[in-house]
Amino acid sequence: MFSEAFDGKVDYLQVMDEKGNVDQQFFPKDVDDNTVIAMYKNMMFTRAFDNKVLSLQRQGRTSTFAPSFGEEATHIGSAMAMRKDDIFVPAFRQTGVYYARKMPMDLYLLYWIGYEDSNKIPKEVNGFPMAVPVATQLPHSVGIAFAQKYQGRDAAVVVYVGDGGTSEGDFSEALNFAGVWKTPLVIIIENNQWAISMPREKQSAAKTLAQKAFAAGINCIQVDGNDVMAVYKATKDAIENSKNGPTVIECVTYRMGMHTTSDDPTKYRTDEETEKWKLKDPILRVKMYLTAKGIWNDDLEKKTIEEQSKELDDIVQKAEAFKPDPEGMFNTVYSFVPEVLKKEFDEAKASNYWQ
């Protein structure tokens, strides 16, 4: 005989649609007009930062850069849902998360210029350095979350991974451990439809990426990743429930630009596809919402653009004025300086190697 062994379903959440209309039933109760404006400004800055760094990269003033055009709602919605003591573990495209968590952006820019000093993240940011190897940050995030639980801290860990990362073994191993030990972990799948040139439908036959959580006994939800309110609500709910165990949130969004500045998306996707997603722009829908409420206008828009432009100029000026300390090659690799490195350091210093 056959009987049902498991019955699972994945809910989909959208709070603010493409026209800026909201479903009041699901609109976060703790979000007021000032919060929405802050979300909008944070998303504006994230996109402006991308434009600035892309320009710098084309001028040879930074190295390879991974822009986040179109994914701003996923970054800002999740980051602003975090509490002060919550910890985030990024991949390599979470510019908006760093900004919303008050990372000094000149320090962040140093990474893309090529200085490892950018990884000296201020303690109050409560975040980790970028992880470029795909999905390797996931097992680390589970360990960090386990430590919070072991130490009795009321803190969740929010980790980010792309759709391509869900095909890696690290993803499955991390979910399995998190599920068994019920760690306070929130896994955000930033499903931007493309893993470099590999489309979503060729990565997995699963109808949703969120449902991969079922095998690990983890709660999951799929949200409109271009809807900052949906991302905020789902992340906040997951953090509040994190004491009971982890949650997987699949944010369905779109990478409007290139994977990195070393990539040419016109080689593998159509203009028609990109144009379709432009109608779902995460920033535009918030602007329409604020304008319809009468709390945003062209003057405020212009003022914000001017303020952020100056902020960006200051960030670039400070980052480009940075002078690295060569001693960091020796004293920041290990928790202590082993004898072999001490010998090399002494030799380098005696020969004025970096003068």
N, C-alpha and C positions, 0 to 999 in steps of 0.2 A: 504494500500500500504506500501511497504518497501522501505526505502532509507538509504543510508549510513550515520550513525551518527558520526562515528569516523574511521579514517584510520591511524593506527600507524605502524611504523616499527622500528626495532632496527638495527643500523649499527654495523658492526664488523670491528675493526681496528687491523692490524698487519703491522709493519714497518720493523722489522728485523726477518727473519725466523729462523728455527732451525739450519741452516747451516751458519748463519751469513750474509746472503745476505740481502740487504736493498732495499726498494722501495723508490727511490729518490723523487718521487712525494710527499710523506708524511713525509720524513725525516725532523725533526725540523730544521728550518733555523738558529736558534740561537745556535745550538749544533756544536761545532768544535771538533777536535781530542782530545784536552786537556780535554774537558768536558766528552767525551766518556771514556777516561782513568780514570777520576775521578769517573765516574759511576761504572766502572769495579772494581776499588780499594775499593769503598764503599761496593759493593756487596761481594767482597772477604772478607772484614773485618767482615761483618754481618755473613757470614757462619763460619768464624774462631772463632768469639765470641761464636756462638752456640756450636761449638765443645768444646771450652774451658769450658763453663759453664756446659755442659753435663758431662764432665769429673769431674768437681768440685762437681756436684750434686751426682754422683755415689760414690764419696769419702765422702759424708756427709758434704760437706763444703758449700752447698747452699740448699735451700728448693726446692719445686716443680718448674720446669722450663718449659716454653712453647717455644720450638725451632721453627725456621722459615725456615728450609731447603726447598729450591725450590721456596720460595716466595720472594726472594730478589729483583727481578726486580720490583715487585709491590711496595715495600717499597721505594727503592732508586729512581725509576722513578718519583713517586709522590712527594717525599720529595724534590728532586732537582728542581722540577717545581715550588715549592712555592717561593714566594717573602719574603723579610725580615720580613714584618709586618703581613704576613699571619699566621694563628694560626692552629695548628693541635690538634685533639682530638683522642687519640688512643683507641684501645681495649686492648688486653693483649699480642699481638704477633708482635708489630711493632718495633722490635729492630733496624732495618735498618733506620727507620724514625728518631728515636732518634739520632742515630749516625750521619746521614747526616745533621741533624739540630743542630749539635754541642753540644749535651748533654754530660756533663762529664760522661764517661761510668763507672767510679768507683761509681759514685752516682747512676747510673742506676742499677749496679750490686747489690747495697745494697738492692734493692727491693727483689731480688731473694734470698738474704741471710736472709732477714726477718726483715729489719729495715724500718720503715715508714719514716725515714728521707729522703729516696729517693724521696719522694713526694715534697720536697722543691726544685722544679725545677727552675733553674736560669731564670730570666725574659727574657733574650735575646734569650732563646731557643724557646720561644713562643709556648709552648706545655703544655698539661695537664697530670696529672698522669694517669697511666694505669687504665682501668676499667675492672674488671674481670666479674661482673654480666653481662650476655649477653644482649647487645643492650641498656643498661640503659644510655650509654653516648650519644645516639642520640638526645633525647629531650634536653639535656644540650647543645649540639652543635648547635641546632637550636636557642636556647636562646642567645648563644654567638654570633652567626651570626646576629641575630636580633639587638643585642646591637651595633655591628659594623655599621650596616645600620642606626640605630637611631642616633648614634653619628657622622655620616657623615664620617666615616673612610674608606679609600680605602684599606680594608683588607678582605680577604676571610677566611672562616673556612673550613678546610679539616678534615672530620671525617671518621674513619675506622670501618667497621663491617664485620663479617664473613658471609658466606652463611647461616649458622644456624640462625644468628641474624635477617635475613630478614623475618623469620617466627614469630618473636615476635611482640606483639602489639606496643611496643615502636617504632619500625621501621615505621609502618604505620602512627602512630600518628605524628611522627617527620616529615615525608614526607608531610603529609597533611598541617601541620602548615607552613613548609618551602615553599610549593607551593603557599599557599594563600597569605603569606606575602612577597614572592619573596626575601627570605633572601640570602645573598651571601655565600651559602653553597655548598660544593662539597662532596658528599657521595660516598666513595669508598667501594664497596662490594668486599671483598677479598674472592672470590669463590674458595676455595681450595679443593672442591669436597666432603669434609667430615666435619660434625659437630660432633666431637668426633667420634662415630661409626655409625652415621646416614648418609647414602649416599645422595648426592644431589638430585637424582631422587625421593627419598622418602620424601624430605622436601617440594617440591612444584611441582605442575603439570605444572607450567608456563614453556614455552620453554626456556626463559631466565629469569634471576633474574632482569636484567636491566628494563624489561618492567613493573615491579611493579611501576615504576615512572609514567607511563601513568595515573594511577588513581588519582595521585596528581597534574597532569598538569605540570610535570617536564620533562625537556630534559634528555635524557639518551643515553648511548653508551655502547657497550660491546667491550672489547679489549683483546688481547692476554696478559694475566697477567705475562707471562714469557718473554715478550719483553719489555725491559726497555725503548726503544724509543717510543713504542706505549703508554705505561703508562705515560711517560713524556709528550708527545704531548697532549693526552686526558686531563690530569690534567691541563696543562698550558692553553689549550683552555677553559676549564671550569672555571678556575680562572679569565681569561680575560673577560669572559662573566658573571661572578658572580654578577656584578652590575645590571644585568637584571634578575637575579634569579638563583636558584639552578640547579645542574646537578648531575645525578647519573651515576657513572662509574662502570660497572661490570668487574673486572679483573679476567679472567679465568686462574687460576693457579692450583698448586697442593701441598699439604702438604706431602713432601717426608718422613718426620719423624713421630714421635708420636705426638698426640695432646698435651700432656704434658708428663713429666717424670713419671707420674702415669698411663700412658696408654700403651697398647701393641697392635699396629695396625695389627700385624699378626693374631690376633683373628678374625678380621672382613674384611680384604681385602687381595687380592691375590698378590703374587710376580709378576705375569704377568702384573698386572695393574701398579704397581710401576715401573717396567722395561720399560714399554711403555712411562711413563712420564719422565724417566731419559733422553730420547732422546731429550726432550724439555728443558733441563737444561738452566736456564736464564743466568748463568755465562759463561757457555761453549760457547754459541753462540756469546757473546760479545768478548770473547777471540779469536774466529775464525775470527771475523770481524776485530779486531785490528791487528792480525797476518797477515791477507791477505793484509792489507794496509801497512804493513812493519813498523808499529809504536809500535809493541810489540814483545818480544822474550823471550826465556827461562831465560836469564840473568836478565831481568827486573822482570820476574815472581818470580825468586828466591829472588831477592833483596826485593821485596814487601812482600813476605811471611816472610822473616827474620825481616823486620821492624815491621810488624804487630804482629809477635810473641812477640817481645820485648814490644810493646805497650800493648799487652794483659797481659803480666807478670806484667808490672807496674800497670795496672788497678786492677788486682787481689790483688797485694801487698797493694795498697792503700786502697782498699775496706776492706780487712781483718784486716787492722790496725785501722779501724774506731772504735771509742769509743762513744757510744750513750749517749745523755744527758737525764737522766730520767725525768728532768723537762718538757720535751716535752710532756709527758703524760697529763700535766696540762695546759700548756700555748699555745699549738697549736691545741687544740680541737675546741675552739670557737674563735670568733674575740675578745672576752674579757674573763676574767676568772670569771665565776659566783661564787657566795658566797659559794655554796656547794662544788665546786672544790677547792676553796681557803682554806677552812677548812681542806679538805683532804690533800692538799699540805702542809699546816703548820704542820699537825700531822705527815706526812711522813718525813718531814725535821727534825722535833724535835726528831724523833725516829731513825734517821740515817738509814732510810729504805733501801736506795740503796748503803749503804757503804759496 
